[in-house]
């Protein structure tokens, strides 16, 4: 049996839904790095080696939130990635009645993370 290779878009969508870890982004040729400056300011670098965009719907975002709810640090990194990555287009959520609640949950998770710090790919500058 031949194993089907996942496309970068499929891998990123699996990360968004919480089905794969953020470290799987490397398999999609996506780099995600958090740089924390001594001043407390942070910079998030997300680069993809190929040009593509994913458009998660509210169900995808809700699945990821649910998947990571028990690990605040992973949740914070995940939310930061979704909010910072140009390859993630949240426009499909515009018409959703859950839009505000989901975006607020993402912002809250990312904000909480920024004040606690992250165990993930982070370096001091």
The 8 nearest C-alpha neighbors of each residue, nearest first, counted from 0:
[[1, 2, 3, 4, 5, 6, 9, 10],
 [2, 0, 3, 4, 5, 6, 9, 10],
 [1, 3, 4, 0, 5, 6, 9, 10],
 [4, 2, 1, 5, 0, 6, 9, 10],
 [5, 3, 2, 6, 1, 7, 9, 10],
 [4, 6, 9, 10, 3, 7, 8, 27],
 [5, 7, 9, 8, 10, 4, 27, 11],
 [6, 8, 27, 10, 9, 11, 5, 28],
 [9, 7, 11, 6, 10, 12, 53, 51],
 [10, 8, 12, 6, 7, 11, 5, 13],
 [9, 11, 13, 7, 8, 12, 27, 14],
 [12, 10, 14, 8, 13, 9, 15, 7],
 [11, 13, 15, 9, 14, 10, 8, 16],
 [12, 14, 18, 10, 16, 11, 15, 19],
 [15, 13, 19, 11, 17, 12, 16, 18],
 [14, 16, 12, 17, 13, 63, 11, 60],
 [17, 15, 63, 59, 62, 13, 14, 18],
 [18, 16, 63, 14, 66, 15, 19, 13],
 [17, 19, 13, 16, 14, 20, 15, 63],
 [20, 18, 14, 17, 13, 23, 21, 10],
 [21, 19, 22, 23, 14, 17, 18, 24],
 [22, 20, 23, 24, 14, 19, 77, 76],
 [21, 23, 20, 24, 25, 19, 26, 31],
 [24, 22, 21, 25, 26, 20, 19, 10],
 [23, 25, 27, 29, 22, 26, 21, 28],
 [24, 26, 28, 23, 27, 29, 22, 30],
 [27, 25, 24, 28, 23, 7, 29, 10],
 [26, 28, 7, 24, 25, 29, 10, 11],
 [29, 27, 25, 26, 48, 47, 24, 30],
 [30, 28, 47, 24, 25, 27, 46, 48],
 [29, 31, 46, 45, 25, 47, 28, 32],
 [32, 30, 45, 44, 29, 46, 33, 80],
 [33, 31, 44, 120, 43, 121, 34, 45],
 [32, 34, 43, 121, 42, 120, 44, 35],
 [35, 33, 42, 122, 121, 41, 123, 43],
 [36, 34, 41, 123, 40, 122, 124, 39],
 [35, 37, 124, 38, 40, 39, 123, 41],
 [36, 38, 39, 124, 35, 123, 40, 41],
 [37, 39, 36, 40, 35, 41, 124, 123],
 [40, 38, 37, 36, 41, 35, 114, 113],
 [41, 39, 36, 38, 35, 42, 37, 34],
 [40, 42, 35, 34, 36, 39, 43, 33],
 [43, 41, 34, 33, 35, 44, 40, 36],
 [42, 44, 33, 32, 34, 45, 41, 83],
 [45, 43, 32, 31, 33, 42, 46, 30],
 [44, 46, 31, 30, 84, 43, 32, 47],
 [47, 45, 30, 29, 44, 48, 31, 84],
 [46, 48, 29, 49, 28, 30, 50, 45],
 [47, 49, 28, 29, 46, 50, 30, 27],
 [50, 48, 47, 51, 28, 29, 7, 46],
 [49, 51, 47, 48, 52, 86, 46, 7],
 [52, 50, 86, 49, 53, 8, 7, 47],
 [53, 51, 86, 87, 88, 54, 50, 8],
 [52, 54, 87, 88, 86, 8, 55, 51],
 [55, 53, 88, 89, 87, 91, 56, 52],
 [56, 54, 59, 53, 89, 57, 60, 91],
 [55, 57, 59, 58, 92, 91, 54, 60],
 [56, 58, 60, 59, 92, 61, 55, 98],
 [57, 59, 61, 56, 60, 62, 55, 16],
 [60, 58, 16, 62, 56, 57, 61, 55],
 [59, 61, 57, 63, 62, 58, 16, 64],
 [62, 60, 58, 64, 63, 59, 57, 65],
 [63, 61, 16, 65, 59, 60, 64, 66],
 [64, 62, 16, 17, 66, 60, 65, 61],
 [65, 63, 61, 67, 66, 62, 68, 60],
 [64, 66, 62, 68, 63, 67, 61, 17],
 [65, 67, 63, 17, 64, 68, 62, 16],
 [68, 66, 74, 64, 65, 69, 70, 63],
 [67, 69, 65, 70, 64, 66, 74, 71],
 [70, 68, 67, 71, 66, 74, 65, 73],
 [69, 71, 73, 72, 67, 68, 74, 75],
 [72, 70, 74, 73, 75, 69, 68, 67],
 [71, 73, 75, 74, 70, 117, 76, 112],
 [72, 74, 76, 75, 70, 71, 77, 67],
 [75, 73, 71, 67, 77, 72, 76, 78],
 [76, 74, 109, 112, 108, 72, 78, 73],
 [75, 77, 79, 73, 78, 74, 80, 72],
 [76, 78, 74, 80, 75, 79, 73, 81],
 [79, 77, 81, 75, 105, 80, 109, 76],
 [80, 78, 109, 76, 82, 77, 81, 83],
 [79, 81, 77, 83, 78, 82, 84, 76],
 [82, 80, 78, 79, 83, 84, 87, 77],
 [81, 83, 79, 80, 84, 78, 105, 87],
 [84, 82, 80, 81, 79, 85, 43, 45],
 [83, 85, 86, 87, 81, 80, 45, 82],
 [86, 84, 87, 83, 88, 45, 52, 46],
 [85, 87, 52, 84, 53, 51, 88, 47],
 [88, 86, 53, 85, 84, 52, 54, 81],
 [87, 89, 54, 90, 53, 86, 52, 85],
 [90, 88, 91, 92, 54, 87, 55, 56],
 [91, 89, 92, 93, 88, 54, 94, 55],
 [92, 90, 89, 93, 56, 54, 55, 94],
 [91, 93, 90, 95, 94, 98, 89, 56],
 [94, 92, 90, 91, 95, 98, 89, 96],
 [95, 93, 92, 96, 91, 98, 90, 97],
 [94, 96, 98, 97, 92, 93, 57, 91],
 [95, 97, 98, 94, 99, 93, 100, 92],
 [98, 96, 95, 100, 99, 101, 57, 92],
 [99, 97, 95, 101, 96, 100, 92, 102],
 [98, 100, 102, 101, 97, 103, 96, 104],
 [99, 101, 103, 97, 98, 102, 104, 96],
 [102, 100, 104, 98, 103, 99, 97, 105],
 [101, 103, 105, 99, 104, 100, 98, 106],
 [102, 104, 106, 100, 105, 101, 99, 107],
 [103, 105, 101, 107, 102, 106, 108, 100],
 [106, 104, 102, 78, 108, 103, 107, 109],
 [105, 107, 103, 109, 108, 104, 110, 102],
 [108, 106, 110, 104, 109, 105, 103, 111],
 [109, 107, 75, 105, 111, 106, 110, 104],
 [108, 110, 75, 79, 112, 106, 78, 107],
 [111, 109, 107, 113, 112, 108, 106, 114],
 [112, 110, 108, 114, 113, 109, 107, 115],
 [113, 111, 75, 109, 115, 110, 114, 116],
 [114, 112, 110, 116, 111, 115, 109, 117],
 [113, 115, 112, 111, 116, 110, 39, 109],
 [116, 114, 112, 113, 111, 117, 72, 110],
 [117, 115, 113, 112, 114, 118, 72, 35],
 [116, 118, 119, 72, 112, 115, 121, 76],
 [117, 119, 120, 72, 116, 121, 73, 76],
 [120, 118, 117, 121, 76, 73, 33, 72],
 [121, 119, 32, 33, 122, 118, 31, 117],
 [120, 122, 33, 34, 119, 32, 35, 117],
 [121, 123, 34, 35, 124, 33, 120, 36],
 [124, 122, 35, 36, 34, 37, 121, 33],
 [123, 36, 37, 35, 122, 34, 38, 41]]
